[in-house]
């Protein structure tokens, strides 16, 4: 695997950071909040950074349609 250095804190500066949610160490998390605060992007960046750091995969789901 190629080693890439990604700085999560710099990438998410000013947007939602998944660090606090991940610190609870749960198997399943639901993150809610206002629209356009970077929740989906912040979590996606966190997962990509963790993949490059540890090589572990993930399952990422999100609602794409309002009902």
N, CA, C and O atoms as a MOPAC input file, in Angstrom:
PM7 MOZYME 1SCF
protein

 N      0.84400 1    -1.17900 1     0.00000 1
 C      0.00000 1     0.00000 1     0.00000 1
 C      0.88800 1     1.24100 1     0.00000 1
 O      1.92600 1     1.27400 1     0.66000 1
 N      0.47500 1     2.23900 1    -0.73300 1
 C      1.22100 1     3.48300 1    -0.82600 1
 C      1.01300 1     4.31600 1     0.43900 1
 O     -0.12200 1     4.47800 1     0.88700 1
 N      2.07400 1     4.83600 1     1.00900 1
 C      1.96800 1     5.67600 1     2.20500 1
 C      1.73300 1     7.12400 1     1.80500 1
 O      2.55100 1     7.73000 1     1.11400 1
 N      0.62200 1     7.66200 1     2.24100 1
 C      0.27900 1     9.06000 1     1.98500 1
 C      0.04400 1     9.72000 1     3.33800 1
 O     -0.66800 1     9.17500 1     4.18100 1
 N      0.63500 1    10.87900 1     3.54500 1
 C      0.41900 1    11.60800 1     4.79800 1
 C     -0.73200 1    12.59300 1     4.59900 1
 O     -0.64200 1    13.52200 1     3.79600 1
 N     -1.79600 1    12.37600 1     5.33400 1
 C     -2.94400 1    13.27500 1     5.29500 1
 C     -3.15400 1    13.85500 1     6.67900 1
 O     -3.14200 1    13.12100 1     7.66700 1
 N     -3.34300 1    15.15000 1     6.76500 1
 C     -3.59400 1    15.78800 1     8.04400 1
 C     -5.08800 1    16.09300 1     8.13200 1
 O     -5.57400 1    17.05600 1     7.53900 1
 N     -5.80100 1    15.26300 1     8.87700 1
 C     -7.25600 1    15.38900 1     8.98000 1
 C     -7.67000 1    16.76100 1     9.51200 1
 O     -8.61300 1    17.36400 1     8.99900 1
 N     -6.98200 1    17.25300 1    10.52300 1
 C     -7.35900 1    18.54200 1    11.11600 1
 C     -7.22900 1    19.68800 1    10.11300 1
 O     -8.05800 1    20.59800 1    10.10800 1
 N     -6.21300 1    19.65600 1     9.27600 1
 C     -6.06000 1    20.70300 1     8.25800 1
 C     -7.12000 1    20.55600 1     7.16800 1
 O     -7.63500 1    21.55400 1     6.66400 1
 N     -7.44400 1    19.32000 1     6.80400 1
 C     -8.42700 1    19.09300 1     5.74400 1
 C     -9.83600 1    19.51000 1     6.15600 1
 O    -10.62800 1    19.91700 1     5.30500 1
 N    -10.16400 1    19.41800 1     7.44600 1
 C    -11.52800 1    19.72700 1     7.90000 1
 C    -11.61100 1    21.05900 1     8.64000 1
 O    -12.62500 1    21.33200 1     9.28300 1
 N    -10.60000 1    21.87700 1     8.56900 1
 C    -10.60000 1    23.15400 1     9.29500 1
 C    -11.83400 1    23.98500 1     8.90900 1
 O    -12.05300 1    24.28100 1     7.73400 1
 N    -12.61500 1    24.34500 1     9.89800 1
 C    -13.81300 1    25.13500 1     9.66700 1
 C    -15.05800 1    24.30700 1     9.36700 1
 O    -16.14600 1    24.86700 1     9.23100 1
 N    -14.92300 1    22.99400 1     9.26200 1
 C    -16.03900 1    22.11600 1     8.97000 1
 C    -16.20200 1    21.11000 1    10.09400 1
 O    -15.44300 1    21.12500 1    11.06300 1
 N    -17.18400 1    20.24200 1     9.96700 1
 C    -17.45700 1    19.21900 1    10.96600 1
 C    -16.25600 1    18.28100 1    11.10500 1
 O    -15.68500 1    17.83700 1    10.10900 1
 N    -15.88400 1    17.98800 1    12.34300 1
 C    -14.81000 1    17.03800 1    12.60500 1
 C    -15.40200 1    15.79900 1    13.27500 1
 O    -16.16900 1    15.91200 1    14.23100 1
 N    -15.04800 1    14.63000 1    12.77500 1
 C    -15.57900 1    13.37100 1    13.30500 1
 C    -14.82300 1    12.89600 1    14.54300 1
 O    -15.18200 1    11.86400 1    15.11000 1
 N    -13.81100 1    13.59700 1    14.97000 1
 C    -12.97100 1    13.13200 1    16.08700 1
 C    -13.76300 1    12.87500 1    17.37000 1
 O    -13.55100 1    11.85300 1    18.02300 1
 N    -14.66900 1    13.77800 1    17.74300 1
 C    -15.42100 1    13.59700 1    18.98600 1
 C    -16.34400 1    12.37700 1    18.87900 1
 O    -16.43900 1    11.58600 1    19.81700 1
 N    -17.01700 1    12.22700 1    17.74500 1
 C    -17.91700 1    11.07900 1    17.55900 1
 C    -17.13100 1     9.77000 1    17.62300 1
 O    -17.59500 1     8.80100 1    18.22400 1
 N    -15.97200 1     9.73400 1    17.02300 1
 C    -15.15400 1     8.52000 1    17.00900 1
 C    -14.59600 1     8.22700 1    18.40200 1
 O    -14.35000 1     7.06800 1    18.73700 1
 N    -14.39600 1     9.25200 1    19.20400 1
 C    -13.82500 1     9.04900 1    20.54000 1
 C    -14.73400 1     8.23100 1    21.45300 1
 O    -14.26400 1     7.69200 1    22.45400 1
 N    -16.03400 1     8.12300 1    21.13000 1
 C    -16.95000 1     7.31700 1    21.93300 1
 C    -16.75700 1     5.81700 1    21.70900 1
 O    -17.27000 1     5.00400 1    22.47700 1
 N    -16.01500 1     5.44600 1    20.65300 1
 C    -15.64000 1     4.05600 1    20.38400 1
 C    -16.85200 1     3.12200 1    20.30400 1
 O    -16.89400 1     2.09300 1    20.97800 1
 N    -17.82600 1     3.48600 1    19.48300 1
 C    -19.02700 1     2.67100 1    19.27100 1
 C    -18.97100 1     2.01200 1    17.90700 1
 O    -18.28000 1     2.49600 1    17.01100 1
 N    -19.69300 1     0.90900 1    17.74200 1
 C    -19.71500 1     0.19600 1    16.47700 1
 C    -20.60000 1     0.88800 1    15.44300 1
 O    -20.36700 1     0.75700 1    14.24100 1
 N    -21.60300 1     1.61700 1    15.89800 1
 C    -22.54900 1     2.27800 1    15.00800 1
 C    -22.75900 1     3.69800 1    15.50400 1
 O    -22.98800 1     3.91700 1    16.69300 1
 N    -22.68100 1     4.65600 1    14.60000 1
 C    -22.88100 1     6.05900 1    14.97200 1
 C    -23.87600 1     6.70800 1    14.03100 1
 O    -23.90600 1     6.39200 1    12.84100 1
 N    -24.67800 1     7.60100 1    14.54700 1
 C    -25.55900 1     8.42900 1    13.72600 1
 C    -25.20700 1     9.87700 1    14.04700 1
 O    -25.29600 1    10.30000 1    15.19900 1
 N    -24.81500 1    10.62400 1    13.04600 1
 C    -24.41700 1    12.01700 1    13.24000 1
 C    -25.48700 1    12.88800 1    12.61200 1
 O    -25.77500 1    12.77300 1    11.42100 1
 N    -26.07200 1    13.75700 1    13.41500 1
 C    -27.12200 1    14.65000 1    12.92800 1
 C    -26.70200 1    16.09000 1    13.16900 1
 O    -25.82400 1    16.36400 1    13.98700 1
 N    -27.32800 1    16.99500 1    12.46000 1
 C    -27.03100 1    18.41100 1    12.64800 1
 C    -27.60300 1    19.22900 1    11.50800 1
 O    -28.30700 1    18.70800 1    10.64300 1
 N    -27.29100 1    20.52800 1    11.51700 1
 C    -27.77500 1    21.43300 1    10.47900 1
 C    -27.25100 1    21.02500 1     9.11500 1
 O    -26.25200 1    20.31600 1     9.00000 1
 N    -27.93700 1    21.48200 1     8.09500 1
 C    -27.50100 1    21.22300 1     6.72400 1
 C    -26.26400 1    22.05300 1     6.39500 1
 O    -26.06200 1    23.13600 1     6.94400 1
 N    -25.45500 1    21.53400 1     5.50300 1
 C    -24.28700 1    22.23100 1     4.94300 1
 C    -23.22400 1    22.59400 1     5.97200 1
 O    -22.59300 1    23.64600 1     5.87400 1
 N    -23.02600 1    21.71900 1     6.96400 1
 C    -21.95800 1    21.95900 1     7.93900 1
 C    -20.77100 1    21.03000 1     7.71800 1
 O    -19.79400 1    21.08400 1     8.46600 1
 N    -20.84600 1    20.17700 1     6.69400 1
 C    -19.73000 1    19.31300 1     6.35300 1
 C    -19.74000 1    17.95800 1     7.03300 1
 O    -18.69600 1    17.31400 1     7.13500 1
 N    -20.91200 1    17.50500 1     7.50700 1
 C    -20.98300 1    16.20700 1     8.20800 1
 C    -20.55400 1    15.06200 1     7.30000 1
 O    -19.68600 1    14.27400 1     7.67500 1
 N    -21.13500 1    14.95800 1     6.13400 1
 C    -20.80300 1    13.85800 1     5.21300 1
 C    -19.35600 1    13.95500 1     4.75200 1
 O    -18.64000 1    12.95500 1     4.72900 1
 N    -18.93200 1    15.14600 1     4.38900 1
 C    -17.56200 1    15.34100 1     3.92400 1
 C    -16.56400 1    15.09800 1     5.03800 1
 O    -15.53300 1    14.46400 1     4.81100 1
 N    -16.84800 1    15.59000 1     6.24400 1
 C    -15.94300 1    15.39400 1     7.37600 1
 C    -15.75100 1    13.93300 1     7.72000 1
 O    -14.63500 1    13.49700 1     8.00300 1
 N    -16.82600 1    13.18100 1     7.69700 1
 C    -16.73800 1    11.74500 1     7.99300 1
 C    -16.01600 1    11.01300 1     6.86400 1
 O    -15.19100 1    10.13600 1     7.12200 1
 N    -16.32000 1    11.36300 1     5.61900 1
 C    -15.65700 1    10.71800 1     4.48100 1
 C    -14.14800 1    10.97400 1     4.52300 1
 O    -13.36000 1    10.05500 1     4.29800 1
 N    -13.74800 1    12.19400 1     4.80600 1
 C    -12.31800 1    12.51600 1     4.89600 1
 C    -11.68100 1    11.74300 1     6.03800 1
 O    -10.56900 1    11.23200 1     5.90000 1
 N    -12.37900 1    11.65300 1     7.16700 1
 C    -11.84500 1    10.89700 1     8.30800 1
 C    -11.61900 1     9.43100 1     7.92500 1
 O    -10.57200 1     8.85900 1     8.22900 1
 N    -12.60800 1     8.82800 1     7.25700 1
 C    -12.49600 1     7.42500 1     6.87000 1
 C    -11.36800 1     7.19900 1     5.87300 1
 O    -10.65500 1     6.20000 1     5.96200 1
 N    -11.20300 1     8.10500 1     4.93400 1
 C    -10.11100 1     7.98500 1     3.97100 1
 C     -8.76100 1     8.11300 1     4.67100 1
 O     -7.84200 1     7.34400 1     4.38700 1
 N     -8.63500 1     9.06900 1     5.57600 1
 C     -7.38400 1     9.23400 1     6.32900 1
 C     -7.07800 1     7.98900 1     7.14900 1
 O     -5.92900 1     7.54900 1     7.19700 1
 N     -8.09900 1     7.41000 1     7.80100 1
 C     -7.89100 1     6.19300 1     8.59000 1
 C     -7.50800 1     5.01300 1     7.70200 1
 O     -6.69300 1     4.17600 1     8.09200 1
 N     -8.09600 1     4.94700 1     6.51400 1
 C     -7.74500 1     3.86400 1     5.59600 1
 C     -6.26400 1     3.94600 1     5.21400 1
 O     -5.55600 1     2.93900 1     5.22300 1
 N     -5.80700 1     5.14600 1     4.88000 1
 C     -4.39500 1     5.29900 1     4.51500 1
 C     -3.46700 1     5.07900 1     5.70100 1
 O     -2.33200 1     4.63400 1     5.52900 1
 N     -3.94700 1     5.39100 1     6.91300 1
 C     -3.11300 1     5.22700 1     8.11100 1
 C     -3.04500 1     3.76500 1     8.55500 1
 O     -1.97300 1     3.27300 1     8.90600 1
 N     -4.20500 1     3.06000 1     8.53900 1
 C     -4.26100 1     1.71500 1     9.10900 1
 C     -4.52900 1     0.61200 1     8.09200 1
 O     -4.22500 1    -0.55100 1     8.35600 1
 N     -5.08600 1     0.95000 1     6.95000 1
 C     -5.43500 1    -0.05900 1     5.95600 1
 C     -6.77500 1    -0.72700 1     6.20900 1
 O     -7.16000 1    -1.63000 1     5.46600 1
 N     -7.49800 1    -0.30100 1     7.25100 1
 C     -8.80100 1    -0.88600 1     7.56200 1
 C     -9.88600 1    -0.25100 1     6.69800 1
 O     -9.88500 1     0.95600 1     6.45300 1
 N    -10.81500 1    -1.09800 1     6.24200 1
 C    -11.93500 1    -0.61300 1     5.44600 1
 C    -13.08300 1    -0.13500 1     6.32800 1
 O    -12.95400 1    -0.09300 1     7.55100 1
 N    -14.19400 1     0.22000 1     5.71600 1
 C    -15.33800 1     0.72400 1     6.46500 1
 C    -16.60200 1     0.53000 1     5.65300 1
 O    -16.55300 1     0.20400 1     4.46700 1
 N    -17.72500 1     0.73400 1     6.30300 1
 C    -19.02300 1     0.77300 1     5.63800 1
 C    -19.59200 1     2.15700 1     5.90500 1
 O    -19.69700 1     2.58600 1     7.05400 1
 N    -19.95700 1     2.84600 1     4.84000 1
 C    -20.44600 1     4.22200 1     4.95200 1
 C    -21.79900 1     4.28800 1     4.28300 1
 O    -21.90800 1     4.01200 1     3.08800 1
 N    -22.83500 1     4.64700 1     5.02400 1
 C    -24.16400 1     4.80600 1     4.43100 1
 C    -24.67500 1     6.19100 1     4.75500 1
 O    -24.35200 1     6.76000 1     5.79800 1
 N    -25.47500 1     6.73000 1     3.85000 1
 C    -26.11500 1     8.00800 1     4.13400 1
 C    -27.38000 1     8.11700 1     3.32200 1
 O    -27.49700 1     7.55400 1     2.23300 1
 N    -28.31500 1     8.84500 1     3.86700 1
 C    -29.58000 1     9.07000 1     3.16700 1
 C    -29.34200 1    10.07800 1     2.06800 1
 O    -28.68700 1    11.09800 1     2.28700 1
 N    -29.86400 1     9.80600 1     0.89300 1
 C    -29.64600 1    10.72100 1    -0.22200 1
 C    -30.93600 1    11.38700 1    -0.70000 1
 O    -30.89300 1    12.28600 1    -1.53900 1
 N    -32.06900 1    10.95800 1    -0.17800 1
 C    -33.34600 1    11.49500 1    -0.60600 1
 C    -34.20700 1    11.82900 1     0.59400 1
 O    -34.31900 1    11.02700 1     1.52100 1
 N    -34.81700 1    13.00600 1     0.58700 1
 C    -35.78900 1    13.33600 1     1.62900 1
 C    -37.08500 1    12.63500 1     1.31200 1
 O    -37.47100 1    12.53100 1     0.14800 1
 N    -37.76800 1    12.14900 1     2.34500 1
 C    -39.03600 1    11.46100 1     2.09400 1
 C    -40.20300 1    12.31800 1     2.47300 1
 O    -41.35100 1    11.89700 1     2.32900 1

